[in-house]
Amino acid sequence: MALTGVQIFKLLPKTNCKKCGHPTCLAFAMKLAQRQVELDLCPDASDEAKKSLGEASAPPIRPVTMGQGEKAVKAGEELSLFRHEKKFIHPTVITLGIKDTESDDVVAKKIGDILSSEIDRVGQKLRIDAVAIINESGDAGKFDKLAVSVADKLKDVPAIICTSNPDAARLAIAHFSGKNPILYGANAVNADAMAALAKEHKAILGVKAEGLDALTDLVEKFKGLGIVDMVLDSGAKSGKEIIEHNTLIRRAAIKKGDKSVGFPVINFVERSNPTHEAMVAGLCIAKYGGIVVINSAEKWKNLVMFAIRQNIFTDPQVPMQVKQNIYDIGAVSASSPLLISTNFSLTYFIVSGEIENSKIPTRLAVMDCEGLSVLTAWAAGKFTAAKIAEFIKESGIGDKIATKELILPGYVAILSGSLEDKLEGWKITVGPREANAIPAYLKSRAA
């Protein structure tokens, strides 16, 4: 179980030396209890304290990293049951499954779907994160052929090798060795062979069971075989089972400190109906699925899953925001209009969407107001004439446009006069109050 700040404080040197960057050992202990700092910051901690605190500070759900480089993804490391208590850490790894029984055309299409899946949504790059190759045929040769194709065309994409056949696993995993793959399909029958392969190729082991009791027994077995990194499949298939099993696993790991289930959960949600599959995938994202494997990746379905995941895995205590920048929407030129708004993600998403709807190439200046909407930021003194003028000057946008004109949101028209005083040589125009009026406004200016 996690230690409290006071319990941690008792194990620290209590010298208040400030070497850790905190004013007192108690303040540092409180940060440790909240898992906001690492014990390594305390140079004087005893070996006994390091051992005790290292074990106590380990997250209840062990983190695992799939893949390498920029496209590597993590699962696990979660600390809470509910996101209002503490934000969820690592977004669900959305994975597209490819079977060795599928035709070459289908395989090529799915590989293309993964490569073209990335979208920009409110300033974040979202995509299909991983590929799962599935040995549905049971044939080691067919599986190896699929593994070769996927490894060649999806070099940087994290991979899951799905088979309960150790011979097929041995051939396929060789193409992903050293890339932190998941070797999924380990069970009571093939335990020794699969554990040996996972250790040889430094793979994460995917443990597959039928039911929670069988799962915990298997995990303990694999721990005894020296396996440290695992992902767990309890065999849940229906929506009801997924909610029940995922919740019980998460609760046991976090509330009871049960190490036999302290690993990320993987859910396979293959459905013949894409709408049904999207619904079940969304359920997994909302209810503790660390990795979810889907059967198809239609653009509309991707957007549904990405949006759900993006909303679930944000910090509810921090406004969702985009990076301060001048965003080009469309094929802008020197004569394109320049609008300004705040960096609240919803504001950006709505305003940029309406600009796109207008078909008028436009620049949108997004100013950092700590994720507040226009009126809220203005009321809080974060969207003021002085700060807007400073942002515009520092951005250098004045050198890129033919006419120095800045279009303000209609709700803060009161700023126009003072802003013209602070932005010498600029014309300040008051735009629409509501975003849905932007297309008509921009079209009327272009007419």
Sine and cosine of phi, psi and omega as CSV:
sin_phi,cos_phi,sin_psi,cos_psi,sin_omega,cos_omega
0.00,0.00,0.49,-0.87,-0.01,-1.00
-0.93,0.37,0.61,-0.79,0.04,-1.00
-1.00,0.09,0.48,-0.88,0.08,-1.00
-0.99,0.17,0.19,-0.98,0.03,-1.00
-0.87,0.49,-0.63,0.78,-0.01,-1.00
-0.93,0.38,-0.64,0.76,0.03,-1.00
-0.90,0.44,-0.64,0.77,0.04,-1.00
-0.92,0.39,-0.65,0.76,-0.01,-1.00
-0.84,0.55,-0.61,0.79,-0.02,-1.00
-0.90,0.44,-0.39,0.92,-0.02,-1.00
-1.00,-0.06,-0.13,0.99,-0.02,-1.00
-1.00,0.04,0.24,-0.97,-0.06,-1.00
-0.91,0.42,-0.41,0.91,0.01,-1.00
0.88,0.47,0.57,0.82,0.01,-1.00
-0.99,-0.11,-0.24,0.97,-0.05,-1.00
0.79,0.61,0.67,0.74,-0.08,-1.00
-0.97,0.23,-0.28,0.96,0.02,-1.00
0.94,0.35,0.14,0.99,0.00,-1.00
-0.91,0.42,-0.41,0.91,-0.01,-1.00
-0.99,0.16,-0.14,0.99,-0.02,-1.00
1.00,-0.07,0.09,1.00,0.03,-1.00
-0.89,-0.46,0.49,-0.87,-0.12,-0.99
-0.92,0.40,-0.51,0.86,-0.02,-1.00
-0.63,-0.78,0.30,-0.96,0.07,-1.00
-0.91,0.41,-0.54,0.84,0.01,-1.00
-0.91,0.41,-0.67,0.74,0.03,-1.00
-0.88,0.47,-0.65,0.76,0.03,-1.00
-0.91,0.42,-0.64,0.77,0.01,-1.00
-0.89,0.46,-0.64,0.77,0.01,-1.00
-0.90,0.43,-0.64,0.77,0.05,-1.00
-0.92,0.40,-0.62,0.78,0.05,-1.00
-0.89,0.45,-0.66,0.75,-0.01,-1.00
-0.89,0.46,-0.53,0.85,0.00,-1.00
-1.00,0.02,0.04,1.00,-0.01,-1.00
0.84,0.54,0.61,0.79,0.02,-1.00
-0.99,-0.13,-0.20,0.98,0.04,-1.00
-0.65,-0.76,0.17,-0.99,0.04,-1.00
-0.95,-0.32,0.51,-0.86,0.00,-1.00
-0.89,0.46,-0.42,0.91,-0.02,-1.00
-0.84,0.53,-0.34,0.94,0.00,-1.00
-0.93,0.36,-0.32,0.95,0.01,-1.00
-1.00,-0.09,0.97,-0.25,-0.07,-1.00
-0.96,0.28,-0.28,0.96,-0.10,-1.00
-0.97,-0.24,0.11,0.99,0.01,-1.00
-0.91,0.42,0.69,-0.72,-0.02,-1.00
-0.96,0.29,0.30,-0.95,0.04,-1.00
-0.88,0.48,-0.61,0.79,0.02,-1.00
-0.90,0.44,-0.68,0.73,0.01,-1.00
-0.91,0.42,-0.67,0.75,0.00,-1.00
-0.88,0.48,-0.65,0.76,0.01,-1.00
-0.91,0.40,-0.75,0.66,-0.03,-1.00
-0.91,0.43,-0.73,0.68,-0.05,-1.00
-0.96,0.28,-0.51,0.86,0.05,-1.00
-0.88,0.47,-0.69,0.72,0.02,-1.00
-0.93,0.36,-0.66,0.75,-0.06,-1.00
-0.95,0.31,-0.52,0.85,-0.07,-1.00
-1.00,0.03,-0.11,0.99,0.04,-1.00
-0.90,0.44,0.70,-0.71,-0.01,-1.00
-0.88,0.48,0.57,-0.82,-0.03,-1.00
-0.89,0.45,-0.42,0.91,0.07,-1.00
-0.91,-0.41,0.91,-0.41,-0.10,-0.99
-0.89,0.46,0.75,-0.66,0.04,-1.00
-0.97,0.23,0.59,-0.81,0.12,-0.99
-0.76,-0.65,0.54,-0.84,-0.01,-1.00
-0.89,-0.46,0.85,-0.53,0.06,-1.00
-0.99,-0.16,0.69,-0.72,0.08,-1.00
0.98,0.20,-0.06,-1.00,-0.02,-1.00
-0.66,-0.75,0.32,-0.95,0.09,-1.00
0.96,0.29,-0.44,-0.90,-0.11,-0.99
-0.90,0.43,-0.48,0.88,-0.06,-1.00
-1.00,-0.10,0.10,1.00,0.07,-1.00
-0.89,0.45,0.57,-0.82,0.00,-1.00
-0.76,-0.65,0.46,-0.89,-0.01,-1.00
-0.88,-0.47,0.49,-0.87,0.12,-0.99
-0.70,-0.71,0.37,-0.93,-0.02,-1.00
1.00,0.02,-0.35,-0.94,0.01,-1.00
0.92,0.39,0.24,0.97,-0.03,-1.00
-0.97,0.26,0.50,-0.87,-0.12,-0.99
-0.86,-0.52,-0.15,0.99,-0.13,-0.99
-0.62,-0.79,0.31,-0.95,0.09,-1.00
-1.00,0.03,-0.50,0.87,-0.10,-1.00
-0.76,-0.65,0.70,-0.72,-0.11,-0.99
-0.95,0.33,-0.28,0.96,0.07,-1.00
-0.97,0.25,-0.31,0.95,0.06,-1.00
-0.99,0.17,-0.73,0.68,0.00,-1.00
-0.35,-0.94,0.67,-0.74,-0.08,-1.00
-0.85,0.52,0.53,-0.85,0.14,-0.99
-0.96,0.27,0.62,-0.79,-0.22,-0.97
-1.00,0.07,-0.89,0.46,-0.15,-0.99
-0.93,-0.36,0.88,-0.47,-0.01,-1.00
-0.82,0.57,0.58,-0.82,0.03,-1.00
-0.79,0.62,0.73,-0.68,0.01,-1.00
-0.99,0.14,0.96,-0.29,0.00,-1.00
-0.99,0.11,0.83,-0.55,-0.18,-0.98
-0.79,-0.61,0.71,-0.70,0.05,-1.00
-0.99,-0.15,0.80,-0.61,0.01,-1.00
-1.00,0.04,0.66,-0.75,0.07,-1.00
-0.80,-0.60,0.81,-0.58,-0.07,-1.00
-0.99,-0.15,0.51,-0.86,0.01,-1.00
-0.98,0.19,0.02,1.00,0.10,-0.99
-0.99,-0.11,-0.09,1.00,-0.03,-1.00
-0.99,0.12,0.48,-0.88,-0.04,-1.00
-0.92,0.38,0.29,-0.96,0.03,-1.00
-0.86,0.51,-0.59,0.81,0.00,-1.00
-0.91,0.42,-0.68,0.73,0.00,-1.00
-0.92,0.40,-0.67,0.74,0.03,-1.00
-0.87,0.49,-0.71,0.70,0.01,-1.00
-0.89,0.46,-0.64,0.77,0.01,-1.00
-0.91,0.42,-0.67,0.74,-0.02,-1.00
-0.92,0.39,-0.62,0.78,0.07,-1.00
-0.88,0.48,-0.67,0.74,0.05,-1.00
-0.90,0.44,-0.61,0.79,0.03,-1.00
-0.88,0.47,-0.63,0.78,0.02,-1.00
-0.92,0.38,-0.72,0.69,-0.05,-1.00
-0.91,0.42,-0.50,0.87,-0.06,-1.00
-0.97,-0.22,0.24,0.97,-0.13,-0.99
-0.99,0.16,-0.27,0.96,-0.12,-0.99
-0.93,0.37,0.74,-0.68,0.09,-1.00
-0.74,-0.67,0.35,-0.94,0.09,-1.00
-0.97,-0.26,0.89,-0.46,0.01,-1.00
-0.78,-0.62,0.88,-0.48,-0.07,-1.00
0.68,0.73,0.75,0.67,0.13,-0.99
0.99,0.11,0.02,1.00,0.02,-1.00
-0.92,-0.39,0.62,-0.78,0.06,-1.00
-1.00,0.05,0.88,-0.47,-0.05,-1.00
-0.87,-0.49,0.61,-0.79,-0.05,-1.00
-0.33,-0.94,0.18,-0.98,0.24,-0.97
-0.91,0.41,0.81,-0.58,-0.19,-0.98
-1.00,0.05,-0.50,0.87,-0.16,-0.99
-0.48,-0.88,0.20,-0.98,0.05,-1.00
-0.84,-0.54,0.64,-0.77,0.09,-1.00
-0.90,-0.44,0.88,-0.48,0.08,-1.00
-1.00,-0.08,0.77,-0.63,-0.19,-0.98
-0.89,-0.46,0.82,-0.57,-0.04,-1.00
-1.00,0.05,0.90,0.43,-0.05,-1.00
-0.93,0.38,-0.50,0.87,-0.04,-1.00
-0.96,0.29,-0.44,0.90,-0.11,-0.99
0.98,0.19,-0.03,1.00,-0.04,-1.00
-1.00,-0.05,0.84,-0.55,-0.04,-1.00
-0.91,0.42,-0.60,0.80,-0.01,-1.00
-0.91,0.42,-0.73,0.69,0.03,-1.00
-0.88,0.47,-0.65,0.76,-0.02,-1.00
-0.91,0.42,-0.66,0.75,0.02,-1.00
-0.90,0.45,-0.63,0.78,0.02,-1.00
-0.88,0.47,-0.68,0.73,0.04,-1.00
-0.91,0.42,-0.66,0.75,-0.01,-1.00
-0.87,0.49,-0.67,0.74,0.02,-1.00
-0.87,0.49,-0.72,0.69,-0.03,-1.00
-0.89,0.45,-0.72,0.69,-0.03,-1.00
-0.92,0.39,-0.70,0.72,-0.02,-1.00
-0.89,0.46,-0.55,0.84,-0.02,-1.00
-0.97,0.25,-0.66,0.75,-0.12,-0.99
-1.00,-0.04,-0.35,0.94,0.00,-1.00
-0.85,-0.53,0.83,0.55,-0.14,-0.99
-0.83,0.56,-0.66,0.75,-0.12,-0.99
-0.99,-0.14,0.04,1.00,-0.06,-1.00
-1.00,-0.01,0.81,-0.59,0.04,-1.00
-0.83,0.56,0.59,-0.81,-0.12,-0.99
-0.81,-0.58,0.53,-0.85,0.13,-0.99
-0.87,-0.49,0.83,-0.56,0.02,-1.00
-0.99,-0.15,0.92,-0.40,-0.13,-0.99
-0.95,-0.32,0.97,-0.26,0.06,-1.00
-0.27,-0.96,0.54,-0.84,0.11,-0.99
-0.98,-0.20,0.06,1.00,0.00,-1.00
-1.00,-0.09,0.95,-0.31,-0.05,-1.00
-0.85,0.53,-0.55,0.83,0.01,-1.00
-0.92,0.40,-0.68,0.73,0.06,-1.00
-0.91,0.41,-0.64,0.77,0.01,-1.00
-0.89,0.45,-0.65,0.76,-0.03,-1.00
-0.89,0.47,-0.65,0.76,0.02,-1.00
-0.94,0.34,-0.74,0.68,-0.12,-0.99
-0.94,0.34,-0.68,0.74,-0.12,-0.99
-0.92,0.38,-0.37,0.93,0.02,-1.00
-0.87,0.50,-0.47,0.88,-0.02,-1.00
-0.98,0.18,-0.17,0.99,-0.02,-1.00
-0.84,-0.54,0.18,0.98,-0.04,-1.00
-0.87,0.50,0.70,-0.72,-0.01,-1.00
0.99,0.11,0.04,1.00,-0.03,-1.00
-0.92,-0.39,0.36,0.93,0.01,-1.00
0.79,0.62,0.81,0.59,0.04,-1.00
-0.98,0.18,0.16,-0.99,0.19,-0.98
-0.97,-0.24,0.77,-0.64,0.11,-0.99
-0.98,-0.20,0.98,-0.20,-0.12,-0.99
-0.98,-0.20,0.62,-0.78,0.04,-1.00
0.83,-0.55,0.17,0.99,0.01,-1.00
-0.96,0.29,0.75,-0.66,0.00,-1.00
-0.61,-0.79,-0.12,-0.99,-0.07,-1.00
-0.91,0.42,-0.48,0.87,-0.06,-1.00
-0.98,0.22,-0.68,0.74,-0.10,-0.99
-0.97,-0.23,0.28,0.96,-0.17,-0.99
-0.78,0.63,-0.80,0.60,-0.08,-1.00
-0.88,0.48,-0.71,0.70,-0.05,-1.00
-0.92,0.38,-0.68,0.73,-0.04,-1.00
-0.94,0.33,-0.61,0.79,0.04,-1.00
-0.90,0.44,-0.66,0.75,0.01,-1.00
-0.90,0.44,-0.67,0.74,0.03,-1.00
-0.90,0.43,-0.68,0.74,-0.01,-1.00
-0.88,0.48,-0.67,0.74,0.00,-1.00
-0.94,0.35,-0.64,0.77,-0.01,-1.00
-0.89,0.46,-0.65,0.76,-0.08,-1.00
-0.97,-0.22,0.19,0.98,0.01,-1.00
0.80,0.60,0.73,0.68,-0.02,-1.00
-0.98,-0.20,0.40,-0.91,0.14,-0.99
-0.99,0.15,0.69,-0.72,-0.06,-1.00
-1.00,-0.08,0.81,-0.59,0.07,-1.00
-1.00,-0.04,0.93,-0.37,-0.09,-1.00
-1.00,-0.08,0.83,-0.56,-0.08,-1.00
-0.90,-0.43,0.83,-0.56,-0.01,-1.00
-0.69,-0.72,0.13,-0.99,0.09,-1.00
-0.90,-0.43,1.00,0.04,0.00,-1.00
0.95,-0.32,0.37,-0.93,-0.10,-1.00
-0.94,0.34,-0.63,0.78,0.00,-1.00
-0.90,0.44,-0.70,0.71,0.03,-1.00
-0.90,0.44,-0.56,0.83,-0.01,-1.00
-0.91,0.42,-0.74,0.68,-0.02,-1.00
-0.90,0.44,-0.61,0.79,0.04,-1.00
-0.90,0.45,-0.66,0.75,0.00,-1.00
-0.91,0.41,-0.67,0.74,0.00,-1.00
-0.86,0.51,-0.71,0.71,0.01,-1.00
-0.89,0.45,-0.60,0.80,0.04,-1.00
-0.89,0.46,-0.71,0.71,-0.03,-1.00
-0.95,0.32,-0.52,0.85,0.10,-0.99
-0.88,0.47,-0.65,0.76,0.04,-1.00
-0.90,0.43,-0.41,0.91,0.04,-1.00
-1.00,0.02,0.09,1.00,0.07,-1.00
1.00,0.00,0.24,0.97,0.02,-1.00
-1.00,0.09,0.78,-0.63,-0.04,-1.00
-0.96,-0.26,-0.70,0.72,-0.07,-1.00
-0.98,-0.20,0.83,-0.55,-0.02,-1.00
-0.62,-0.78,0.36,-0.93,0.27,-0.96
-0.81,-0.59,0.50,-0.87,-0.20,-0.98
-0.89,-0.45,0.70,-0.71,0.12,-0.99
-0.83,-0.56,0.92,-0.40,-0.03,-1.00
-0.99,0.13,-0.06,1.00,-0.06,-1.00
1.00,-0.01,0.06,1.00,0.00,-1.00
-0.90,0.43,0.75,-0.66,-0.01,-1.00
-0.84,-0.53,-0.75,0.66,-0.03,-1.00
-0.97,0.25,0.31,-0.95,0.03,-1.00
-0.85,0.53,-0.66,0.75,0.00,-1.00
-0.88,0.48,-0.71,0.70,-0.01,-1.00
-0.92,0.40,-0.64,0.77,-0.02,-1.00
-0.88,0.47,-0.74,0.68,0.02,-1.00
-0.87,0.50,-0.74,0.68,-0.06,-1.00
-0.90,0.44,-0.79,0.61,-0.07,-1.00
-0.92,0.38,-0.73,0.68,-0.02,-1.00
-0.87,0.49,-0.64,0.76,-0.01,-1.00
-0.93,0.38,-0.69,0.72,0.00,-1.00
-0.90,0.44,-0.63,0.78,0.03,-1.00
-0.90,0.43,-0.74,0.67,-0.03,-1.00
-0.90,0.45,-0.70,0.72,-0.04,-1.00
-0.91,0.42,-0.67,0.74,-0.01,-1.00
-0.91,0.42,-0.63,0.78,-0.02,-1.00
-0.93,0.36,-0.70,0.72,-0.12,-0.99
-1.00,0.07,-0.71,0.70,-0.09,-1.00
-0.99,0.11,-0.54,0.84,-0.07,-1.00
-0.94,-0.34,-0.09,1.00,0.01,-1.00
0.90,0.44,0.53,0.85,-0.04,-1.00
-0.97,0.22,0.96,-0.28,-0.07,-1.00
-0.94,0.33,-0.30,0.95,-0.01,-1.00
-0.96,0.28,-0.23,0.97,0.08,-1.00
-0.82,-0.58,0.30,0.95,-0.04,-1.00
-0.99,0.10,0.81,0.59,-0.01,-1.00
-0.64,-0.77,0.36,-0.93,0.04,-1.00
-0.88,0.47,0.49,-0.87,0.01,-1.00
-0.99,-0.15,0.66,-0.75,0.12,-0.99
-0.91,-0.41,0.75,-0.66,0.01,-1.00
-0.86,-0.51,0.75,-0.66,0.11,-0.99
-0.98,-0.20,0.85,-0.52,-0.15,-0.99
-0.86,-0.51,0.51,0.86,-0.05,-1.00
-0.82,0.57,0.80,-0.60,0.07,-1.00
-0.67,-0.74,0.55,-0.83,0.01,-1.00
-0.95,0.30,-0.46,0.89,0.01,-1.00
-1.00,-0.09,0.89,-0.45,-0.05,-1.00
-0.86,0.52,-0.59,0.81,0.01,-1.00
-0.91,0.42,-0.70,0.72,0.04,-1.00
-0.88,0.47,-0.67,0.74,0.00,-1.00
-0.90,0.45,-0.65,0.76,0.03,-1.00
-0.88,0.47,-0.63,0.78,0.01,-1.00
-0.91,0.42,-0.71,0.71,-0.01,-1.00
-0.93,0.36,-0.62,0.79,0.05,-1.00
-0.89,0.46,-0.66,0.75,0.04,-1.00
-0.88,0.47,-0.61,0.79,0.04,-1.00
-0.89,0.46,-0.69,0.73,0.02,-1.00
-0.89,0.46,-0.66,0.75,0.00,-1.00
-0.88,0.47,-0.67,0.74,-0.04,-1.00
-0.96,0.27,-0.50,0.87,-0.10,-0.99
-0.88,-0.47,0.87,0.48,0.34,-0.94
0.97,0.24,0.26,0.97,0.09,-1.00
-0.96,0.28,0.89,-0.46,0.04,-1.00
-0.97,0.24,-0.58,0.82,0.03,-1.00
-0.68,-0.73,0.73,-0.69,0.06,-1.00
-0.81,-0.59,0.78,-0.63,-0.04,-1.00
-0.96,-0.29,0.84,-0.54,-0.03,-1.00
-0.93,-0.36,0.21,-0.98,-0.09,-1.00
-0.99,-0.17,-0.38,0.92,-0.02,-1.00
-0.55,-0.83,0.37,-0.93,-0.12,-0.99
-0.74,-0.67,0.85,0.53,0.10,-0.99
-0.88,0.47,0.53,-0.85,-0.05,-1.00
-0.85,0.53,-0.69,0.73,-0.03,-1.00
-0.90,0.43,-0.61,0.80,-0.02,-1.00
-0.94,0.33,-0.63,0.78,0.07,-1.00
-0.84,0.55,-0.72,0.69,-0.04,-1.00
-0.88,0.47,-0.64,0.77,0.04,-1.00
-0.86,0.50,-0.77,0.63,-0.04,-1.00
-0.92,0.40,-0.67,0.75,0.01,-1.00
-0.88,0.48,-0.68,0.73,-0.04,-1.00
-0.91,0.41,-0.69,0.72,0.04,-1.00
-0.87,0.49,-0.75,0.67,-0.02,-1.00
-0.88,0.47,-0.68,0.74,-0.03,-1.00
-0.89,0.46,-0.62,0.79,0.00,-1.00
-0.96,0.28,-0.63,0.78,-0.01,-1.00
-0.93,0.37,-0.64,0.77,-0.11,-0.99
-0.99,-0.16,0.73,0.69,0.19,-0.98
-0.88,-0.47,0.32,-0.95,0.01,-1.00
-0.99,0.12,0.91,-0.42,-0.04,-1.00
-0.92,0.40,-0.25,0.97,0.00,-1.00
-1.00,-0.04,-0.07,1.00,-0.01,-1.00
-0.81,-0.59,0.81,-0.59,0.02,-1.00
-0.85,0.53,0.67,-0.75,0.01,-1.00
-0.96,0.29,0.77,-0.64,-0.12,-0.99
-0.62,-0.78,0.35,-0.94,0.05,-1.00
-0.94,-0.34,0.23,-0.97,-0.06,-1.00
-0.95,0.31,0.65,-0.76,0.08,-1.00
-0.90,0.44,0.79,-0.61,-0.06,-1.00
-0.12,-0.99,0.18,-0.98,0.20,-0.98
-0.98,-0.20,0.92,-0.40,-0.08,-1.00
-0.99,-0.16,0.78,-0.62,0.06,-1.00
-1.00,0.03,0.85,-0.53,0.02,-1.00
-0.91,-0.41,0.95,-0.31,-0.10,-0.99
1.00,-0.01,-0.06,-1.00,-0.02,-1.00
-0.99,0.12,0.99,0.16,-0.10,-0.99
-0.95,0.32,0.39,-0.92,0.07,-1.00
-0.69,-0.72,-0.06,-1.00,-0.01,-1.00
-0.90,0.44,-0.41,0.91,-0.04,-1.00
-1.00,-0.07,0.03,1.00,-0.02,-1.00
-0.93,0.36,0.61,-0.80,0.00,-1.00
-0.92,0.39,0.39,-0.92,0.00,-1.00
-0.84,-0.54,0.90,-0.43,0.06,-1.00
-0.96,-0.27,0.38,-0.93,0.05,-1.00
-0.77,-0.64,0.55,-0.83,0.05,-1.00
-0.44,-0.90,-0.03,-1.00,0.02,-1.00
-1.00,-0.06,0.08,-1.00,-0.09,-1.00
-0.99,-0.13,0.33,0.94,0.16,-0.99
-0.90,0.43,0.80,-0.60,-0.14,-0.99
-0.85,0.53,-0.67,0.74,-0.02,-1.00
-0.90,0.43,-0.65,0.76,0.05,-1.00
-0.88,0.48,-0.74,0.67,0.01,-1.00
-0.86,0.51,-0.72,0.69,-0.06,-1.00
-0.87,0.49,-0.71,0.71,-0.04,-1.00
-0.94,0.34,-0.73,0.68,-0.05,-1.00
-0.91,0.41,-0.72,0.70,0.00,-1.00
-0.91,0.42,-0.56,0.83,0.04,-1.00
-0.91,0.42,-0.66,0.75,0.02,-1.00
-0.93,0.36,-0.57,0.82,0.07,-1.00
-0.90,0.44,-0.68,0.73,0.05,-1.00
-0.87,0.49,-0.64,0.77,0.02,-1.00
-0.89,0.46,-0.48,0.88,-0.03,-1.00
-0.95,0.30,-0.38,0.93,-0.07,-1.00
0.91,0.41,0.26,0.97,0.03,-1.00
-0.98,-0.21,0.91,-0.41,0.03,-1.00
-0.82,0.57,0.80,-0.60,-0.16,-0.99
-0.57,-0.82,0.55,-0.83,0.13,-0.99
-0.99,-0.14,0.68,-0.73,0.03,-1.00
-0.87,-0.49,0.92,-0.39,0.05,-1.00
-0.99,0.10,0.89,-0.46,-0.01,-1.00
-0.95,-0.31,0.90,-0.44,-0.10,-0.99
-0.98,-0.20,0.68,-0.73,0.01,-1.00
-0.94,0.35,0.94,-0.34,0.07,-1.00
-0.83,-0.56,0.53,0.85,0.03,-1.00
0.87,0.49,0.55,0.84,0.08,-1.00
0.97,0.23,0.35,0.94,0.01,-1.00
-1.00,-0.09,0.47,-0.88,0.07,-1.00
-0.95,0.30,0.16,-0.99,-0.11,-0.99
-0.85,0.53,-0.82,0.57,-0.05,-1.00
-0.91,0.41,-0.64,0.77,0.01,-1.00
-0.91,0.42,-0.67,0.74,0.01,-1.00
-0.91,0.42,-0.63,0.78,0.03,-1.00
-0.90,0.43,-0.70,0.71,-0.01,-1.00
-0.91,0.41,-0.51,0.86,-0.02,-1.00
-1.00,0.05,0.03,1.00,0.02,-1.00
0.97,0.24,0.39,0.92,-0.01,-1.00
-0.96,-0.27,-0.23,0.97,0.03,-1.00
-0.84,-0.54,0.96,0.29,-0.08,-1.00
-0.93,-0.37,0.24,-0.97,0.00,-1.00
-0.86,0.52,-0.68,0.73,-0.03,-1.00
-0.89,0.45,-0.68,0.73,-0.04,-1.00
-0.96,0.29,-0.59,0.81,0.06,-1.00
-0.90,0.43,-0.70,0.71,0.00,-1.00
-0.87,0.49,-0.67,0.74,0.01,-1.00
-0.89,0.46,-0.70,0.71,0.01,-1.00
-0.87,0.48,-0.74,0.68,-0.04,-1.00
-0.90,0.44,-0.67,0.74,0.00,-1.00
-0.90,0.44,-0.71,0.70,-0.05,-1.00
-0.94,0.34,-0.43,0.90,-0.02,-1.00
-0.94,0.34,-0.42,0.91,-0.02,-1.00
0.97,0.26,0.20,0.98,-0.05,-1.00
-0.91,0.42,-0.42,0.91,0.00,-1.00
-0.87,0.49,-0.43,0.90,0.00,-1.00
-0.99,0.13,-0.15,0.99,-0.09,-1.00
-0.96,-0.29,-0.09,1.00,-0.05,-1.00
-0.87,-0.49,0.51,-0.86,-0.07,-1.00
-0.96,0.26,-0.66,0.75,0.00,-1.00
-0.88,-0.48,0.84,-0.54,-0.02,-1.00
-0.98,0.22,1.00,0.09,0.02,-1.00
-0.78,-0.62,0.75,-0.66,0.02,-1.00
-0.87,-0.49,0.78,-0.62,-0.05,-1.00
-0.98,-0.19,0.89,-0.45,-0.03,-1.00
-1.00,0.05,0.49,-0.87,0.18,-0.98
-0.88,0.48,0.66,-0.76,-0.07,-1.00
-0.85,0.52,-0.48,0.88,-0.03,-1.00
-0.93,0.37,-0.32,0.95,0.03,-1.00
-0.89,-0.45,0.62,0.78,0.03,-1.00
-0.84,0.54,-0.43,0.90,-0.02,-1.00
-0.87,0.50,-0.35,0.94,-0.03,-1.00
-0.99,0.12,-0.19,0.98,-0.18,-0.98
-0.87,0.49,-0.71,0.71,-0.04,-1.00
-0.90,0.43,-0.77,0.63,-0.02,-1.00
-0.92,0.39,-0.51,0.86,0.01,-1.00
-0.94,0.34,-0.60,0.80,0.05,-1.00
-0.90,0.43,-0.56,0.83,0.04,-1.00
-0.92,0.39,-0.59,0.81,-0.08,-1.00
-1.00,0.03,-0.39,0.92,0.06,-1.00
-0.95,-0.30,0.98,0.18,-0.07,-1.00
-0.89,0.46,0.74,-0.67,0.01,-1.00
1.00,0.02,-0.03,1.00,0.00,-1.00
-0.98,-0.22,0.52,-0.86,0.14,-0.99
-0.98,-0.22,0.78,-0.62,0.00,-1.00
-0.96,-0.27,0.86,-0.51,-0.02,-1.00
-0.91,-0.41,0.64,-0.77,0.03,-1.00
-1.00,-0.03,0.85,-0.53,-0.02,-1.00
-1.00,-0.05,-0.26,-0.96,-0.03,-1.00
-0.91,0.41,0.44,-0.90,0.08,-1.00
-0.98,0.20,-0.63,0.78,-0.04,-1.00
-0.95,-0.31,0.58,-0.82,-0.05,-1.00
-0.89,0.46,-0.55,0.84,-0.06,-1.00
-0.93,0.38,-0.17,0.99,0.05,-1.00
-1.00,-0.03,-0.08,1.00,-0.07,-1.00
-0.89,0.45,-0.71,0.71,-0.02,-1.00
-0.84,0.54,-0.73,0.68,0.00,-1.00
-0.90,0.44,-0.63,0.78,0.00,-1.00
-0.89,0.45,-0.74,0.67,-0.03,-1.00
-0.92,0.39,-0.61,0.79,0.03,-1.00
-0.91,0.42,-0.60,0.80,0.00,-1.00
-0.93,0.37,-0.55,0.84,0.04,-1.00
-0.94,0.33,-0.55,0.84,-0.05,-1.00
-0.99,0.15,-0.26,0.96,-0.08,-1.00
-0.94,0.35,0.00,0.00,0.00,0.00
